[in-house]
Amino acid sequence: MQIKRYRGADMQEALHKVKQELGTDAIILSTRQVRGGGGKFGLFGRPMLEVTAARDVEGGSETNGGVPDPLAQSPRRSMLQALIKGKGPADRTDGAFMRRIMAKNRIETRQLLTPLQDDIHELKDILHAVGDAHRSNLREEDDLHQIRGELGEMRQMLHLLTAESAGLREANYPENLVVLYQQLVFAGVEVKFARRMIEEALKNIPATELEDFAYMKIFLARMLMKIVKVTGGITAQPDRQTIVALVGPTGVGKTTTVAKLASEQALKHNKHVALITVDTFRIAAVEQLKVYARIMGVPISVVNTKGELRQAIDKYAQNDVIFIDTGGRSQRDELQMSELRKLFGGEDRIDITLTLSATTKDVDLTDITRRFGELPVASVCFTKLDESTTYGSLLNHLIRFKTPIGYLATGQKVPEDIEVASKERLVDLLLNISDT
């Protein structure tokens, strides 16, 4: 691989030098601002942009005295293009090679996108600063125009690189759809799910609306609302007692969530509520729930066995709603999971809610749900939304397991920080429609 650095007054000049010497197949490895032309990069100095580029000459033909032919393609690039088009070889060795190539390509793309995103954020900050100065001094107008132009170049390059990494560039996708794809991926939606939604949107959006970003965003939002499933919260039936048990891993906030749900039913809906806890491993958790029960004026029982659980449920037969708090269980501890299965086995009258944290990694959410899936889980409650910045894992979970979401917990305050999950709210978390 041939690697060189080029400098230019702006991105256009630097890229022109790269293409002139390395050809159109050159790969941009990184970009950075360097001092040049006097002064530091800022309002009063002209920056120099340094671009590090490379051209893969493996297997390429050479002409002109050993200089690689810019039009020659390496086996790596040919294999990659064949893989993207779905025409790769069936040979197992080639398949492993292509997977290594794709992994390397994703690493290169991430390495490239990171500095470009940093540059964009830096330019945005400078743009705001120049805008403030411009309002008080019209002489800054030229600087403002220049920085806007460079910011536009950065955005365009980021768009092209992200589209290429996702295979969208080869399909000649409209720019607005690529932007929406980026938003989904940056929000944590799995790439294959995001691409599937974008492809479906492209099939159904009229060609006359492809330039209308607002229309396309609303169209995608409506698609997501068809995917999202919610329970509508707890609805106590007049002819049937409602019993809800919260299960899940340690540290997700089950005890606090039980207190919030009990408060909602007792104070907001005027239901007769009772509490049961089987969290005997954490004495502090039992005492915490007892304090909440005393404040709300509801009865509470502490049980250890399945028999005691049935007795407590029978004891509260006249109550409208019973909430059962359980201790956190590690999904990888087979003994703990076996105890949980025995506790709720054969109890069809109990609705089990799997409690998960929105801050948990996507791969761990999948593992937790599969292990707890041995129980008849009826719904999911996501907690700690206030501690997360991306919510794509919620959509990933819905697509993988089809289990509806009942509640969203947004903080530690009882009873305020909990809300009934709605389709509109979940889609807004992904697309930030309310912010726009």
C-alpha positions as CSV (number, residue, x, y, z in Angstrom):
1,M,0.0,0.0,0.0
2,Q,1.3,3.4,-1.0
3,I,0.7,6.1,1.7
4,K,1.3,9.9,1.2
5,R,0.3,13.1,2.8
6,Y,-1.0,16.1,0.9
7,R,-1.7,19.7,2.0
8,G,-4.1,22.2,0.6
9,A,-5.8,25.4,1.5
10,D,-9.1,23.6,1.7
11,M,-10.5,20.1,1.2
12,Q,-11.1,20.6,-2.5
13,E,-7.4,21.5,-3.2
14,A,-6.1,18.6,-1.0
15,L,-8.4,16.0,-2.7
16,H,-7.4,17.3,-6.1
17,K,-3.7,16.6,-5.3
18,V,-4.6,13.1,-4.0
19,K,-6.6,12.2,-7.1
20,Q,-3.9,13.7,-9.4
21,E,-1.1,11.6,-8.0
22,L,-2.8,8.5,-6.5
23,G,-5.9,8.3,-8.8
24,T,-9.6,8.0,-8.1
25,D,-9.2,4.7,-6.2
26,A,-7.2,6.4,-3.4
27,I,-8.4,5.8,0.2
28,I,-8.5,8.7,2.6
29,L,-7.1,7.6,5.9
30,S,-7.3,10.8,7.9
31,T,-7.6,14.5,7.8
32,R,-6.3,17.1,10.2
33,Q,-5.7,20.9,10.5
34,V,-2.1,22.0,10.5
35,R,-0.5,25.4,10.8
36,G,0.3,27.0,7.5
37,G,0.2,30.4,5.9
38,G,0.9,32.1,9.2
39,G,-1.1,32.2,12.4
40,K,-3.1,29.6,14.1
41,F,-6.4,28.1,12.8
42,G,-9.1,30.5,13.9
43,L,-10.7,33.8,12.9
44,F,-7.4,35.5,11.9
45,G,-5.4,32.8,10.2
46,R,-5.8,30.7,7.1
47,P,-5.6,26.9,8.1
48,M,-3.9,24.3,6.0
49,L,-5.7,20.9,5.7
50,E,-3.5,17.9,5.7
51,V,-4.9,14.7,4.1
52,T,-3.3,11.3,4.5
53,A,-4.2,9.1,1.6
54,A,-3.3,5.6,0.4
55,R,-3.7,3.5,-2.6
56,D,-3.8,-0.3,-2.4
57,V,-1.4,-1.5,-5.1
58,E,-1.5,-5.2,-4.2
59,G,-1.8,-7.2,-7.4
60,G,-2.2,-4.0,-9.4
61,S,-0.5,-3.5,-12.7
62,E,2.4,-0.9,-13.0
63,T,3.2,1.3,-15.9
64,N,5.3,4.4,-16.5
65,G,8.4,3.1,-14.9
66,G,6.9,1.3,-11.9
67,V,4.2,3.9,-11.1
68,P,0.9,2.0,-10.2
69,D,-1.9,2.4,-12.8
70,P,-4.6,4.4,-11.2
71,L,-7.3,2.4,-12.9
72,A,-6.0,-1.0,-11.8
73,Q,-7.9,-2.7,-9.1
74,S,-6.5,-4.9,-6.4
75,P,-8.0,-8.4,-5.6
76,R,-9.1,-6.9,-2.3
77,R,-11.2,-4.1,-4.0
78,S,-12.6,-6.5,-6.6
79,M,-13.5,-9.0,-3.8
80,L,-15.1,-6.2,-1.8
81,Q,-17.2,-5.0,-4.7
82,A,-18.3,-8.5,-5.5
83,L,-19.3,-9.0,-1.9
84,I,-21.3,-5.8,-1.8
85,K,-23.2,-6.8,-5.0
86,G,-24.0,-10.2,-3.5
87,K,-21.9,-12.1,-6.1
88,G,-19.0,-13.3,-4.0
89,P,-17.5,-16.7,-4.5
90,A,-18.9,-19.7,-2.5
91,D,-15.4,-21.0,-1.6
92,R,-15.0,-21.1,2.2
93,T,-11.5,-19.7,2.0
94,D,-12.7,-16.8,-0.1
95,G,-15.6,-16.3,2.3
96,A,-13.2,-16.0,5.2
97,F,-11.0,-13.6,3.2
98,M,-14.0,-11.4,2.4
99,R,-15.1,-11.3,6.0
100,R,-11.6,-10.1,6.9
101,I,-11.8,-7.5,4.2
102,M,-15.2,-6.3,5.4
103,A,-14.0,-6.1,9.0
104,K,-10.9,-4.1,7.9
105,N,-13.1,-1.8,5.8
106,R,-15.4,-1.1,8.7
107,I,-12.3,-0.3,10.9
108,E,-10.9,2.0,8.2
109,T,-14.3,3.8,7.9
110,R,-14.6,4.3,11.6
111,Q,-11.1,5.6,11.8
112,L,-11.9,8.1,9.0
113,L,-15.3,9.1,10.3
114,T,-14.0,10.0,13.8
115,P,-11.6,12.7,12.7
116,L,-14.1,14.1,10.2
117,Q,-16.8,14.3,12.9
118,D,-14.3,16.0,15.2
119,D,-13.6,18.5,12.4
120,I,-17.2,19.2,11.9
121,H,-17.8,19.8,15.6
122,E,-14.8,22.1,15.7
123,L,-16.1,24.0,12.6
124,K,-19.5,24.3,14.1
125,D,-18.1,25.9,17.3
126,I,-16.1,28.3,15.1
127,L,-19.2,29.1,13.0
128,H,-21.2,30.1,16.1
129,A,-18.3,32.3,17.4
130,V,-18.0,34.0,14.0
131,G,-21.7,34.4,13.9
132,D,-21.6,36.3,17.2
133,A,-18.8,38.5,16.0
134,H,-20.5,39.1,12.7
135,R,-23.5,40.7,14.4
136,S,-21.2,43.3,16.0
137,N,-18.7,43.7,13.2
138,L,-19.6,43.3,9.5
139,R,-16.0,42.7,8.6
140,E,-16.3,39.1,9.7
141,E,-18.6,38.3,6.8
142,D,-15.9,36.9,4.6
143,D,-14.6,34.6,7.4
144,L,-18.2,33.4,8.1
145,H,-18.7,32.6,4.4
146,Q,-15.4,30.7,4.2
147,I,-16.0,28.6,7.2
148,R,-19.5,27.7,6.0
149,G,-18.1,26.5,2.8
150,E,-15.5,24.3,4.5
151,L,-18.2,22.9,6.8
152,G,-20.3,22.0,3.8
153,E,-17.3,20.2,2.3
154,M,-16.8,18.2,5.5
155,R,-20.5,17.3,5.6
156,Q,-20.5,16.2,2.0
157,M,-17.4,14.0,2.5
158,L,-18.8,12.5,5.7
159,H,-22.1,11.7,3.9
160,L,-20.3,10.0,1.0
161,L,-18.0,8.0,3.3
162,T,-20.9,6.8,5.5
163,A,-23.0,5.9,2.5
164,E,-20.2,4.0,1.0
165,S,-19.5,2.1,4.2
166,A,-23.1,1.0,4.3
167,G,-23.3,0.0,0.7
168,L,-25.8,2.7,0.0
169,R,-23.6,4.7,-2.4
170,E,-23.4,1.9,-4.9
171,A,-27.2,1.7,-4.9
172,N,-27.3,5.5,-5.6
173,Y,-29.6,6.2,-2.6
174,P,-31.1,9.7,-2.3
175,E,-29.1,11.8,0.1
176,N,-32.0,12.4,2.5
177,L,-32.4,8.6,3.0
178,V,-28.7,8.3,3.7
179,V,-29.0,11.0,6.3
180,L,-31.9,9.2,8.0
181,Y,-29.9,5.9,7.8
182,Q,-27.0,7.7,9.6
183,Q,-29.4,9.0,12.2
184,L,-30.7,5.5,13.0
185,V,-27.2,4.0,13.1
186,F,-25.9,6.8,15.3
187,A,-28.9,6.2,17.6
188,G,-27.8,2.6,18.1
189,V,-30.1,0.8,15.7
190,E,-28.4,-2.3,14.3
191,V,-27.0,-1.7,10.8
192,K,-29.0,-4.5,9.1
193,F,-32.3,-3.2,10.7
194,A,-31.6,0.4,9.7
195,R,-30.8,-0.6,6.1
196,R,-33.9,-2.7,5.8
197,M,-36.1,0.2,6.9
198,I,-34.3,2.6,4.5
199,E,-34.8,0.2,1.6
200,E,-38.5,-0.3,2.4
201,A,-38.9,3.5,2.6
202,L,-37.3,3.9,-0.8
203,K,-39.8,1.4,-2.3
204,N,-42.8,3.3,-1.0
205,I,-41.9,7.0,-1.0
206,P,-43.1,8.8,-4.2
207,A,-40.2,10.0,-6.3
208,T,-41.6,13.5,-6.1
209,E,-41.1,13.5,-2.3
210,L,-37.5,12.3,-2.2
211,E,-36.2,15.8,-1.9
212,D,-38.5,16.7,1.0
213,F,-36.5,15.7,4.1
214,A,-39.4,16.4,6.5
215,Y,-41.8,14.2,4.5
216,M,-39.3,11.4,4.4
217,K,-38.6,11.6,8.2
218,I,-42.4,11.5,9.0
219,F,-42.8,8.6,6.5
220,L,-40.0,6.7,8.4
221,A,-41.6,7.5,11.7
222,R,-44.9,6.0,10.6
223,M,-43.0,2.8,9.5
224,L,-41.4,2.6,12.9
225,M,-44.7,3.0,14.7
226,K,-45.9,-0.2,12.9
227,I,-42.9,-2.0,14.3
228,V,-43.1,-0.7,17.8
229,K,-45.3,-2.7,20.2
230,V,-46.6,-1.3,23.6
231,T,-48.9,-2.7,26.3
232,G,-50.6,0.6,27.2
233,G,-49.6,0.1,30.8
234,I,-51.3,-1.8,33.6
235,T,-55.0,-1.9,33.2
236,A,-56.8,-3.5,36.2
237,Q,-59.8,-5.6,35.2
238,P,-62.9,-5.3,37.3
239,D,-63.5,-9.1,37.2
240,R,-59.9,-10.2,37.5
241,Q,-57.1,-9.4,40.0
242,T,-53.9,-8.1,38.4
243,I,-50.6,-9.6,39.6
244,V,-47.4,-8.2,38.2
245,A,-43.9,-9.6,39.0
246,L,-40.8,-7.7,38.1
247,V,-37.7,-9.8,37.2
248,G,-34.3,-8.9,35.7
249,P,-30.6,-8.7,36.3
250,T,-29.0,-6.8,39.2
251,G,-28.8,-3.1,39.3
252,V,-31.6,-2.2,36.9
253,G,-33.8,-0.6,39.5
254,K,-36.6,-3.1,40.1
255,T,-37.4,-2.1,43.6
256,T,-37.7,1.6,42.8
257,T,-39.8,0.7,39.7
258,V,-42.2,-1.4,41.9
259,A,-42.6,1.6,44.1
260,K,-43.4,3.8,41.2
261,L,-45.9,1.4,39.7
262,A,-47.6,0.9,43.0
263,S,-47.8,4.7,43.5
264,E,-49.3,5.1,40.1
265,Q,-52.0,2.5,40.7
266,A,-52.8,3.6,44.3
267,L,-52.7,7.4,43.9
268,K,-53.6,8.0,40.3
269,H,-56.0,5.2,39.6
270,N,-57.3,4.7,43.2
271,K,-56.7,1.0,43.2
272,H,-56.2,-1.2,46.3
273,V,-52.6,-2.2,46.0
274,A,-50.5,-4.8,47.9
275,L,-46.7,-5.5,47.7
276,I,-44.8,-8.8,48.0
277,T,-41.0,-9.1,48.0
278,V,-38.9,-12.2,47.5
279,D,-35.7,-10.1,47.5
280,T,-34.3,-11.7,50.8
281,F,-30.7,-11.5,49.6
282,R,-30.6,-7.7,49.9
283,I,-32.0,-6.7,53.3
284,A,-31.6,-3.0,52.4
285,A,-33.9,-3.5,49.4
286,V,-36.6,-5.1,51.6
287,E,-36.4,-2.3,54.0
288,Q,-36.6,0.2,51.2
289,L,-39.8,-1.3,49.8
290,K,-41.2,-1.4,53.4
291,V,-40.6,2.4,53.7
292,Y,-42.4,3.0,50.4
293,A,-45.3,0.7,51.5
294,R,-45.7,2.7,54.7
295,I,-45.7,6.0,52.9
296,M,-48.3,4.8,50.5
297,G,-50.3,3.1,53.1
298,V,-50.3,-0.3,51.4
299,P,-49.7,-3.8,52.9
300,I,-46.5,-5.7,52.2
301,S,-45.3,-9.3,52.7
302,V,-41.9,-10.8,52.6
303,V,-41.7,-14.4,51.3
304,N,-38.9,-17.0,50.6
305,T,-40.6,-19.9,48.9
306,K,-43.2,-20.7,46.3
307,G,-45.6,-21.9,49.0
308,E,-45.2,-18.6,50.9
309,L,-45.7,-16.7,47.7
310,R,-49.1,-18.5,47.1
311,Q,-50.2,-17.8,50.6
312,A,-49.4,-14.1,50.3
313,I,-51.3,-13.9,47.0
314,D,-54.3,-15.6,48.6
315,K,-54.0,-13.2,51.6
316,Y,-54.4,-10.2,49.2
317,A,-57.2,-11.7,47.2
318,Q,-59.4,-8.6,47.8
319,N,-56.8,-6.2,46.5
320,D,-57.1,-4.9,42.9
321,V,-53.3,-5.1,42.1
322,I,-50.4,-7.0,43.6
323,F,-46.8,-6.1,42.7
324,I,-44.1,-8.7,43.3
325,D,-40.5,-7.5,43.7
326,T,-37.7,-10.0,43.1
327,G,-34.0,-9.9,43.7
328,G,-31.6,-9.3,40.8
329,R,-30.5,-12.5,39.1
330,S,-27.4,-13.0,36.9
331,Q,-28.6,-14.5,33.7
332,R,-25.4,-16.6,33.6
333,D,-26.0,-18.1,37.1
334,E,-28.0,-21.3,36.4
335,L,-28.8,-21.9,40.0
336,Q,-30.4,-18.4,40.4
337,M,-32.3,-18.8,37.2
338,S,-33.5,-22.2,38.3
339,E,-34.8,-20.8,41.5
340,L,-36.7,-18.1,39.6
341,R,-38.3,-20.7,37.3
342,K,-39.4,-22.7,40.2
343,L,-40.9,-19.7,42.0
344,F,-43.1,-18.7,39.0
345,G,-43.6,-22.0,37.4
346,G,-47.3,-22.9,36.8
347,E,-48.4,-19.4,38.0
348,D,-50.5,-18.4,35.0
349,R,-52.2,-15.6,36.9
350,I,-48.9,-13.7,37.3
351,D,-47.8,-11.3,34.5
352,I,-44.0,-11.2,34.4
353,T,-42.3,-7.9,33.4
354,L,-38.7,-8.1,32.4
355,T,-36.9,-5.0,33.7
356,L,-33.9,-3.9,31.6
357,S,-31.7,-0.8,31.7
358,A,-31.4,1.4,28.6
359,T,-27.7,1.8,29.4
360,T,-27.0,-1.9,28.9
361,K,-25.0,-2.9,25.8
362,D,-27.1,-4.2,22.9
363,V,-25.4,-7.6,22.9
364,D,-25.9,-8.0,26.7
365,L,-29.6,-7.1,26.3
366,T,-30.0,-9.9,23.9
367,D,-28.3,-12.4,26.2
368,I,-30.3,-11.3,29.2
369,T,-33.6,-11.5,27.3
370,R,-32.8,-15.0,26.0
371,R,-32.0,-16.3,29.4
372,F,-35.0,-14.7,31.1
373,G,-37.1,-15.8,28.2
374,E,-37.4,-19.2,29.9
375,L,-40.0,-17.5,32.0
376,P,-43.3,-16.4,30.4
377,V,-42.4,-12.8,30.0
378,A,-45.4,-10.7,29.1
379,S,-43.8,-7.2,28.8
380,V,-40.6,-5.2,29.2
381,C,-39.9,-2.1,31.3
382,F,-36.8,-0.1,30.3
383,T,-35.2,1.9,33.1
384,K,-32.5,4.6,33.3
385,L,-33.5,6.4,30.1
386,D,-32.1,9.6,31.8
387,E,-28.6,8.0,31.9
388,S,-28.5,7.1,28.2
389,T,-28.0,9.2,25.1
390,T,-28.9,6.6,22.5
391,Y,-32.0,4.5,22.3
392,G,-31.6,2.3,19.3
393,S,-31.2,-0.8,21.5
394,L,-34.9,-0.5,22.4
395,L,-35.9,-0.8,18.8
396,N,-33.4,-3.7,18.3
397,H,-35.0,-5.5,21.2
398,L,-38.5,-5.0,19.8
399,I,-37.5,-6.4,16.4
400,R,-35.6,-9.4,17.8
401,F,-38.1,-10.5,20.5
402,K,-41.4,-8.9,19.6
403,T,-42.1,-8.4,23.4
404,P,-44.1,-5.2,23.9
405,I,-42.8,-2.4,26.1
406,G,-45.0,-1.4,29.1
407,Y,-43.2,1.4,30.9
408,L,-40.2,3.7,30.6
409,A,-38.4,4.9,33.8
410,T,-36.7,8.2,33.4
411,G,-35.1,8.9,36.9
412,Q,-35.0,8.0,40.6
413,K,-37.9,10.1,41.9
414,V,-40.9,8.2,43.1
415,P,-43.6,8.3,41.8
416,E,-42.8,11.0,39.1
417,D,-40.1,9.4,37.0
418,I,-42.0,6.7,35.1
419,E,-44.3,6.9,32.1
420,V,-46.5,4.5,30.1
421,A,-44.6,3.6,27.0
422,S,-46.2,4.9,23.8
423,K,-45.4,4.4,20.1
424,E,-45.0,8.1,19.6
425,R,-42.5,8.4,22.5
426,L,-40.4,5.5,21.4
427,V,-40.2,6.8,17.8
428,D,-39.3,10.3,19.1
429,L,-36.4,8.9,21.1
430,L,-35.0,7.4,17.8
431,L,-35.7,10.3,15.4
432,N,-35.8,13.4,17.7
433,I,-39.0,14.6,15.9
434,S,-40.0,16.8,18.8
435,D,-36.7,18.6,18.6
436,T,-37.2,19.5,15.0
